[in-house]
Amino acid sequence: MSMYYRGREYDSATRERPLDREVASVLWSFARPFRGLMAAALAVMLLETAADLARPYLLKVAIDSQIMTGDLAGLWQTAWLYGITIAAGMVFAWAQTILLQYIGQKIIFDVRQKVFRQLIYNRYTDIEGQPVGRLVTRVTNDTDAIKDLYTDVLVAFASDLLVLAGIIVVMLVIDWRLALVSFTVIPAMIAIASLYQKFARRAYRLVREKTAAINSFLQETLNGVAVVKAFARFTRSESEYAGVNGDYLAAGLKEMRTFAIFRPLVDLIYTLAVVLLLWYGNWESSLGVVEIGVVVAFLRYIEKFFWPIRDLAEKYSLLQSALAAAERVYELIAAGRPAEEPAEHGRHPKFNGEITFENVWFAYDEPHWVLCGLSFSVAAGDFVGIAGLSGSGKTTIINLLLRLNEPQRGRILLDGVDIREIPLDVLRRTIGVVFQDVHLFNGTVAENISLFDPAISREDIAAAAAVANCDRFIARLPQGYDTPIGYQGAMISVGQRQLLSLARMLACRAGVLVLDEATSNIDGETELLIQDALTHIAKQRTMIVVAHRLSTIQDADRILVLNRGAIAEAGSHADLVARRGLYWRLYHSQ
């Protein structure tokens, strides 16, 4: 398991992907609806920058024009102006924070909605093979990192760039010679920043990937914690987690080392700039060319000049983390409209439930065909059972009928209409399904039968439960239909979960009912309840039942026996037993 996470799934972390322009475009598309508020935040930022840059100049005025001349009245006036700039800066900083936090929170709300929508409407085949923890990381950790980009990074970058530009202009206006001396360190600063960017980008992307690896490992391990305990796999699981956690530690240390080298180099260049300024200022001062107040102001401006650079360095980790997260989110949502997103459509006729497979070929990995030219028909209102050995293609038929997978050849018809021409939401409202592995949600019994659909009344829920033969055990629950069943239905038995799943299928009033191995994991008593329910259901709707236990489909109008992706036998239970073929062997083996 650990080799999967450490070797195959996350090798992409070290690849450089040329997505910067596309990512920037996507990030701007998120912010575009709030461009008015962003303009207001920028205006407030300009005012704060102006107040901040005015203070060193006021110091120069106070020293050269008032302290040196003994102008106490002017000094008091300058002091008041200095205090006003401090108060104004605080107000502007507060307003800027409020605006940007509001914008960031609204943007990230929209991003999370888009990411979640893309996930649930993506093709089943695009999702089923991915670790759930990795997908959860995209919706939570990655979107949080993008939020930091809008609330912390962008404001810091914009503010710092404004401060840098303002300082350069003011220094040139005050004394262009001292300014040029101070700027001699800029080429070295640019060179160091370029090298830092080259190594930091790779390190931060690796941290994001390893975070996803940890989430995926934890999700898989905790979902299978019963297996871990049952097989006493504690030491092995702990060792595997240590490997994944070690990879995350290595990535974090690499990120730390990258920043640890950059920060001292920035401080070194700052010190060099101060030394150059003092040396040249002392030389010019001895010639009477420069005033003391100018040197003091320049020292303050140089300090302010390097504050943004340090801040940019510190925020660069957030920037790279956000860009790495944005790349991952971009890969998910940049494809445009999700593959299974409901389309706008008008009214569609109600389907009677006639199903036809015409020369259907399907393979998960060509040329290893699971279905080989499969053809059969199910008349509206018929009860058809499907049997066969494991791997013969039984469940694949259900997946193709629901369009969870698409056949490579042939077509599937519903009332003579190719199901690829039927909108997916219409098709799946027409076909109700009970899967072998029942998934229940953290809610009440009634909510799991209705799937939280307010259009399904309590009377409809009770009627579906009665037909599914689960009304008896529901009546014994402490709160009846309002009893919480816990995470994954932990408060009820496996058989009761299967009965609830059957009731859920009935409550949706689908015209075609499909059961995939619905009795394979339950006790004999629950199987009898399901068989009784199927007898009642079969009188009303088209029904296809894939069964490992042949007793479930003995009353079917017709049974299809699959072997190696093709129909080996077909007929009623009695006919197939009389033939003493594959079905007979399966039947007697049970």
C-alpha positions in Angstrom: 0.0 0.0 0.0 2.7 2.4 1.0 4.5 1.9 -2.3 1.4 2.9 -4.1 1.2 6.2 -2.3 4.9 6.9 -2.3 5.8 5.7 -5.8 3.0 5.7 -8.3 0.3 8.1 -7.3 2.3 11.1 -6.3 5.3 11.1 -8.6 3.6 14.0 -10.4 4.7 16.2 -7.6 8.2 16.6 -9.0 7.1 17.4 -12.6 7.1 20.9 -13.8 3.8 21.7 -15.5 3.4 24.8 -17.6 0.1 25.9 -16.2 1.0 29.3 -14.8 -0.9 31.3 -17.4 -3.9 29.0 -17.3 -3.9 28.9 -13.5 -3.7 32.7 -13.4 -6.7 32.9 -15.8 -8.7 30.5 -13.6 -7.8 32.4 -10.5 -8.9 35.7 -12.1 -12.2 34.1 -13.3 -12.9 33.3 -9.6 -12.3 36.9 -8.6 -13.9 38.7 -11.6 -17.4 39.0 -10.0 -15.8 40.9 -7.1 -13.7 43.3 -9.2 -15.6 46.3 -7.9 -14.8 45.4 -4.3 -11.2 44.6 -5.3 -10.9 48.1 -6.8 -12.1 49.6 -3.6 -9.6 47.5 -1.6 -6.9 48.7 -4.0 -7.9 52.3 -3.4 -7.7 51.8 0.4 -4.4 50.2 -0.1 -3.0 53.2 -2.0 -4.2 55.5 0.8 -2.5 53.3 3.4 0.7 53.2 1.4 0.7 57.0 1.0 0.3 57.4 4.8 3.1 55.0 5.4 5.5 56.6 3.0 4.8 60.1 4.4 6.3 59.4 7.8 10.0 59.1 6.9 9.7 62.3 4.9 8.1 64.0 7.9 11.1 62.9 10.0 13.4 64.5 7.4 11.4 67.8 7.6 11.4 67.7 11.4 15.2 67.1 11.7 16.5 69.4 8.9 13.9 72.2 8.9 12.7 72.4 12.5 15.0 70.7 15.1 18.2 72.1 13.4 16.6 75.6 13.3 14.8 75.4 16.7 11.4 75.8 15.1 9.3 74.3 17.9 5.9 75.4 16.5 6.7 73.8 13.2 7.9 70.7 15.0 4.6 70.4 16.9 2.8 70.7 13.7 4.9 68.0 12.0 4.3 65.8 15.1 0.6 66.2 14.7 0.8 65.3 11.0 2.9 62.3 11.9 0.3 61.1 14.4 -2.5 61.6 11.9 -0.7 59.4 9.3 -0.4 56.7 12.0 -4.2 56.9 12.8 -5.1 57.0 9.1 -2.9 54.0 8.3 -4.6 52.0 11.0 -8.1 52.9 9.7 -7.1 52.1 6.1 -5.5 48.8 7.2 -8.7 47.8 9.0 -10.9 48.7 6.0 -8.5 46.8 3.7 -8.6 43.7 5.9 -12.4 43.7 6.0 -12.8 44.1 2.3 -10.2 41.4 1.3 -11.4 38.9 3.9 -15.0 39.3 2.6 -13.8 38.9 -1.0 -11.7 35.9 -0.2 -14.4 34.1 1.7 -17.0 34.7 -1.0 -14.5 33.5 -3.7 -13.6 30.4 -1.9 -17.3 29.6 -1.3 -17.8 29.7 -5.1 -14.7 27.7 -5.7 -15.7 24.9 -3.3 -19.2 24.8 -5.0 -17.5 24.4 -8.4 -15.1 21.8 -7.2 -17.8 19.7 -5.5 -20.1 20.1 -8.5 -17.3 18.9 -10.8 -16.6 15.9 -8.6 -20.2 14.6 -8.3 -20.9 15.2 -12.0 -17.6 13.8 -13.3 -17.8 10.4 -15.0 -17.9 7.5 -12.6 -14.9 6.0 -14.4 -12.9 9.2 -13.7 -13.6 9.0 -10.0 -13.8 5.4 -9.0 -10.1 4.7 -9.2 -8.9 7.8 -7.3 -8.3 7.7 -3.5 -11.1 9.4 -1.7 -8.7 11.2 0.6 -7.1 12.8 -2.4 -10.4 14.1 -3.7 -11.3 15.4 -0.2 -8.0 17.2 -0.1 -9.0 19.1 -3.3 -12.3 20.2 -1.7 -10.8 21.2 1.7 -7.1 21.7 1.9 -6.6 22.9 -1.6 -9.4 25.4 -1.6 -8.2 26.7 1.8 -4.8 27.3 0.2 -6.5 29.2 -2.6 -8.4 31.2 0.0 -5.1 32.2 1.6 -4.0 33.5 -1.9 -6.9 36.0 -2.0 -7.0 37.0 1.7 -3.2 37.1 2.5 -1.0 36.7 -0.5 -2.5 38.9 -3.1 -3.0 41.8 -0.7 0.6 41.4 0.5 2.0 41.3 -3.0 0.0 44.3 -4.2 0.7 46.3 -1.0 4.4 45.5 -1.0 4.8 46.3 -4.7 3.1 49.6 -4.1 5.3 50.3 -1.2 8.4 49.4 -3.2 7.4 51.6 -6.1 6.5 54.5 -3.8 9.8 54.2 -1.9 11.8 54.3 -5.2 10.0 57.4 -6.4 10.3 59.3 -3.1 14.0 58.4 -2.7 14.7 59.6 -6.2 12.9 62.9 -5.5 14.6 63.5 -2.2 18.2 62.7 -3.3 18.8 60.9 -6.6 22.5 60.2 -5.8 21.8 58.5 -2.5 18.9 56.6 -4.1 21.2 55.3 -6.9 23.7 54.1 -4.3 21.0 52.4 -2.3 19.7 50.7 -5.5 23.0 49.1 -6.4 22.0 46.0 -4.3 18.8 45.5 -6.4 20.4 43.2 -9.1 21.8 40.9 -6.4 18.3 40.8 -4.8 16.7 39.9 -8.1 19.2 37.2 -8.7 18.6 35.6 -5.3 14.8 35.9 -5.7 15.0 34.1 -9.0 17.0 31.2 -7.6 14.6 31.0 -4.6 11.6 30.9 -6.9 13.1 28.1 -9.0 13.6 25.8 -6.0 10.7 26.9 -3.8 8.0 26.1 -6.4 9.1 22.5 -6.6 9.2 22.2 -2.8 5.8 23.7 -2.2 4.1 21.6 -4.8 5.7 18.5 -3.2 4.3 19.4 0.2 0.7 19.7 -1.3 1.1 16.3 -3.0 2.3 14.6 0.2 -0.5 16.2 2.2 -2.9 14.5 -0.2 -1.0 11.2 0.2 -1.5 11.3 3.9 -5.2 12.1 3.6 -5.7 9.2 1.2 -3.8 6.8 3.4 -5.7 7.8 6.4 -9.1 7.5 4.6 -8.3 4.1 3.3 -7.0 2.8 6.6 -9.8 4.1 8.7 -12.4 2.8 6.3 -10.8 -0.6 6.6 -10.0 -0.4 10.3 -12.1 -3.6 10.9 -9.7 -5.5 8.6 -6.7 -4.0 10.3 -7.9 -5.1 13.7 -9.2 -8.5 12.5 -5.9 -9.4 11.0 -3.8 -7.7 13.8 -2.2 -5.6 11.1 -1.2 -2.8 13.5 2.5 -2.9 13.1 2.4 -3.1 9.3 -0.1 -0.3 9.1 1.9 1.8 11.4 5.0 1.1 9.4 3.3 2.1 6.2 2.0 5.3 7.7 5.5 6.1 8.9 6.6 5.8 5.3 3.9 8.2 4.1 4.4 10.5 7.0 8.2 10.4 6.4 7.7 11.5 2.9 5.6 14.5 4.1 8.3 15.3 6.7 11.0 15.2 4.0 8.9 17.6 1.8 8.3 19.9 4.7 12.0 20.0 5.6 12.9 20.7 2.0 10.5 23.6 2.0 12.0 24.9 5.3 15.6 24.6 4.0 14.7 26.6 0.9 13.3 29.4 2.9 16.0 29.2 5.6 18.6 30.0 2.9 16.7 32.9 1.4 15.8 34.9 4.5 19.4 35.4 5.7 20.5 36.4 2.2 17.9 39.1 2.2 19.1 40.4 5.6 22.7 40.3 4.3 21.8 42.5 1.3 19.8 44.8 3.5 22.9 45.3 5.7 25.0 45.9 2.7 22.6 48.6 1.5 22.8 50.3 4.9 26.6 50.2 4.9 26.7 51.7 1.4 24.2 54.4 2.3 26.1 55.4 5.5 29.5 55.4 3.7 28.2 57.6 0.8 26.1 59.7 3.1 29.1 60.4 5.4 31.3 61.3 2.4 28.6 63.7 1.0 27.9 65.1 4.5 31.6 66.0 4.9 31.3 68.0 1.7 28.2 69.7 2.9 26.1 68.2 0.1 23.6 66.1 2.1 21.7 66.9 5.3 21.4 64.6 8.3 17.6 64.4 8.0 17.9 63.1 4.5 20.2 60.3 5.7 17.8 59.4 8.5 14.9 59.4 6.1 16.8 57.2 3.6 17.7 54.8 6.4 14.0 54.5 7.2 13.1 54.1 3.5 15.7 51.4 3.0 14.3 49.6 6.1 10.8 49.9 4.6 12.2 48.8 1.2 13.4 45.5 2.7 10.3 44.9 4.8 8.2 44.1 1.7 11.0 41.9 0.4 11.1 39.9 3.6 7.3 39.8 3.6 7.2 38.6 0.0 9.6 35.9 1.0 7.5 34.8 3.9 4.3 35.0 1.8 6.0 33.2 -1.1 5.4 29.9 0.7 1.7 30.7 0.8 1.8 31.8 -2.8 3.5 28.6 -4.0 1.2 26.5 -1.8 -1.8 28.3 -3.3 -0.5 27.9 -6.9 0.2 24.2 -6.4 -3.3 23.8 -5.0 -4.7 25.9 -7.8 -3.0 23.6 -10.4 -4.7 20.6 -8.8 -8.1 22.4 -8.7 -7.5 23.6 -12.3 -7.0 20.1 -13.5 -10.4 19.2 -12.1 -12.5 22.2 -13.2 -10.7 23.5 -16.3 -12.3 20.8 -18.5 -15.4 22.9 -18.7 -18.9 21.5 -18.2 -18.9 18.3 -16.1 -19.5 15.2 -18.1 -22.7 14.2 -16.2 -24.1 17.6 -15.4 -27.9 17.8 -16.0 -28.7 19.5 -19.3 -31.5 21.8 -19.8 -34.3 19.8 -21.3 -38.0 19.8 -21.8 -40.5 17.2 -20.9 -39.7 13.6 -21.8 -42.2 10.8 -22.2 -42.5 8.3 -19.5 -40.7 5.1 -20.4 -42.5 1.8 -20.2 -39.3 -0.2 -19.4 -38.5 -2.2 -22.4 -34.7 -2.8 -22.5 -32.6 -4.1 -25.4 -28.9 -4.9 -25.6 -27.7 -5.0 -29.2 -24.3 -6.6 -29.9 -22.7 -4.9 -26.8 -18.9 -5.3 -26.4 -17.2 -3.9 -23.3 -13.8 -4.1 -21.8 -12.2 -2.2 -18.9 -8.9 -2.7 -20.6 -9.0 -3.7 -24.3 -8.6 -6.3 -25.7 -9.7 -8.1 -22.5 -13.4 -8.2 -23.2 -15.8 -8.5 -20.3 -18.9 -8.6 -22.6 -18.6 -10.1 -26.1 -21.3 -9.2 -28.5 -24.1 -9.5 -25.8 -27.6 -9.3 -27.1 -30.9 -9.7 -25.3 -34.2 -8.0 -24.7 -36.4 -7.5 -21.6 -40.1 -6.7 -22.3 -41.8 -4.0 -20.3 -43.1 -5.5 -17.0 -40.9 -8.6 -17.2 -38.9 -10.0 -14.3 -35.5 -11.1 -15.6 -32.8 -12.7 -13.6 -29.1 -12.8 -14.5 -26.8 -15.5 -13.2 -23.3 -16.8 -13.9 -19.9 -17.3 -12.4 -17.9 -14.5 -10.9 -16.3 -12.4 -13.6 -18.9 -13.3 -16.3 -20.0 -9.7 -16.7 -23.2 -9.6 -14.5 -22.5 -6.4 -12.7 -21.0 -4.8 -15.8 -24.5 -5.1 -17.4 -25.9 -3.0 -14.6 -23.1 -0.4 -14.9 -23.7 -0.1 -18.7 -27.4 0.2 -18.2 -26.9 3.1 -15.8 -24.2 4.5 -18.0 -21.6 4.4 -15.3 -19.5 2.8 -18.1 -19.9 3.1 -21.8 -19.7 0.1 -24.3 -17.0 0.2 -26.9 -19.4 -1.3 -29.5 -23.1 -1.9 -29.8 -25.9 0.0 -28.2 -28.4 -0.3 -25.4 -32.0 0.8 -26.0 -34.8 1.9 -23.6 -38.2 1.7 -25.3 -36.3 1.8 -28.6 -34.3 4.9 -27.7 -30.5 4.7 -27.4 -29.7 5.5 -23.8 -26.9 7.7 -24.9 -29.6 10.1 -26.3 -31.5 10.2 -23.0 -30.3 12.8 -20.5 -28.5 11.1 -17.7 -30.8 12.6 -15.0 -33.8 11.3 -16.9 -32.3 7.9 -17.4 -31.3 7.5 -13.8 -34.7 8.6 -12.6 -36.2 5.9 -14.8 -33.9 3.2 -13.5 -33.9 2.5 -9.7 -31.0 0.4 -8.4 -30.0 -1.5 -5.4 -26.2 -2.1 -5.3 -24.5 -5.0 -3.7 -22.6 -2.7 -1.3 -25.2 -0.5 0.3 -24.3 3.1 1.1 -26.5 4.9 3.6 -26.1 8.5 4.7 -25.8 10.0 8.1 -29.4 10.8 8.7 -32.7 9.2 9.8 -34.5 6.2 8.4 -37.0 8.3 6.5 -34.2 10.6 5.0 -32.3 7.5 3.7 -35.4 6.1 2.1 -36.3 9.5 0.4 -32.6 10.4 -0.1 -33.5 13.8 1.5 -36.0 14.6 -1.3 -38.8 16.8 0.1 -41.0 15.8 -2.9 -41.3 12.3 -1.5 -43.9 12.4 1.2 -44.0 10.5 4.5 -46.9 8.4 3.1 -44.7 7.4 0.0 -41.9 6.5 2.4 -44.1 4.3 4.5 -45.6 2.7 1.4 -42.2 1.9 0.0 -41.0 0.5 3.3 -44.1 -1.7 3.5 -43.5 -3.2 0.0 -39.8 -3.7 0.9 -40.8 -5.5 4.1 -38.7 -3.2 6.3 -41.7 -1.5 8.0 -41.6 -4.2 10.7 -38.1 -3.5 12.0 -38.6 0.2 11.5 -41.6 0.1 13.9 -39.3 -1.5 16.5 -36.8 1.4 16.3 -36.8 3.9 19.2 -38.1 6.8 17.0 -39.5 4.8 14.1 -38.8 6.5 10.8 -37.1 9.4 12.6 -34.5 7.2 14.1 -30.9 8.3 13.2 -29.0 5.3 11.7 -25.5 6.7 12.2 -22.5 6.9 9.8 -22.9 4.3 7.0 -26.0 2.9 8.8 -23.9 1.7 11.8 -26.9 1.5 14.1 -28.7 -1.2 12.0 -27.8 -4.6 10.7 -26.4 -5.5 7.2 -29.7 -7.1 6.3 -31.7 -4.0 7.5 -29.5 -1.8 5.4 -30.3 -3.9 2.3 -34.0 -3.6 3.0 -33.7 0.1 3.4 -31.9 0.3 0.1 -34.7 -1.7 -1.5 -37.3 0.7 0.0 -35.2 3.7 -1.3 -35.4 2.3 -4.8 -39.1 1.9 -4.6 -39.7 5.4 -3.2 -38.2 7.0 -6.3 -41.0 5.4 -8.4 -38.6 4.3 -11.1 -40.1 2.4 -14.0 -37.2 -0.1 -14.2 -35.8 -1.7 -11.1 -32.3 -3.2 -11.0 -30.8 -5.2 -8.2 -27.1 -6.1 -8.2 -26.4 -9.1 -5.9 -28.8 -7.7 -3.3 -28.9 -10.9 -1.3 -25.3 -11.9 -1.4 -24.3 -10.5 2.0 -27.5 -11.2 4.1 -29.0 -13.9 6.2 -31.6 -16.3 5.1 -34.5 -14.6 6.9 -33.7 -11.2 5.2 -33.4 -13.0 1.9 -36.9 -14.4 2.3 -38.2 -10.9 3.0 -36.5 -9.6 -0.2 -37.8 -12.5 -2.2 -41.3 -11.7 -1.0 -40.8 -8.0 -1.8 -39.6 -8.9 -5.3 -42.7 -11.0 -5.9 -44.9 -8.0 -5.3 -42.7 -5.6 -7.2 -42.4 -7.8 -10.3 -46.2 -7.5 -10.8 -45.8 -3.7 -11.3 -42.5 -2.8 -13.1 -39.7 -4.1 -15.3 -37.1 -5.7 -13.0 -33.6 -7.0 -13.6 -32.0 -8.9 -10.8 -28.4 -10.0 -10.8 -28.1 -12.8 -8.3 -25.4 -15.0 -6.9 -28.0 -16.8 -4.8 -30.2 -18.4 -7.4 -33.1 -18.8 -5.0 -33.6 -15.0 -5.4 -34.5 -15.4 -9.1 -36.3 -18.7 -9.2 -39.6 -16.9 -9.8 -38.2 -14.8 -12.7 -40.0 -14.8 -16.0 -36.7 -15.5 -17.6 -33.1 -16.2 -16.4 -30.0 -15.3 -18.5 -27.0 -17.4 -17.6 -23.7 -15.6 -18.5 -20.4 -17.3 -19.3 -17.3 -15.3 -20.4 -19.3 -12.3 -21.4 -22.0 -14.0 -23.5 -25.3 -15.7 -22.8 -24.7 -19.4 -22.4 -28.3 -20.3 -21.5 -31.7 -18.6 -21.2 -35.1 -19.8 -19.9 -37.2 -20.2 -16.8 -35.8 -21.8 -13.7 -37.6 -25.1 -14.4 -36.4 -25.2 -18.0 -32.8 -24.5 -17.1 -32.7 -27.1 -14.4 -34.1 -29.7 -16.8 -31.3 -28.9 -19.3 -28.7 -30.0 -16.7 -26.3 -27.4 -18.1 -24.3 -24.5 -16.5 -27.3 -23.2 -14.5 -28.1 -26.7 -13.2 -24.5 -27.0 -12.0 -24.7 -23.6 -10.3 -28.0 -24.5 -8.7 -26.8 -27.8 -7.3 -23.6 -26.3 -6.0 -25.7 -24.1 -3.7 
